[in-house]
Amino acid sequence: MEEQSNLSPDQSPEEQSSKRPDTCVPDSFKGLPIDGLIGGPLRTSAEAQQELANSTNEFLKKMAAEEKKSQ
């Protein structure tokens, strides 16, 4: 099957190449602060999950203590 192009045959090669997708995507990420963009939010999410786990643990301990008192 032939691949269709949105490029017009009457455009110059420079105009055609400027409309082609960048084939080197990893190069476009060079210089970005990946730690701040991905690492920071990921750490924050992990910390929030830990707080939730601690809250759940405390709640379960409290419920178990109340259950023992009522028996």
Protein Blocks (a to p, Z undefined) as FASTA:
>chain_A
ZZddfbdfkbcfklmmmmpccfblmlmmgoiafklmmmmmmmmmmmmmmmmmmmmmmmmm
mmmmmmmmmZZ
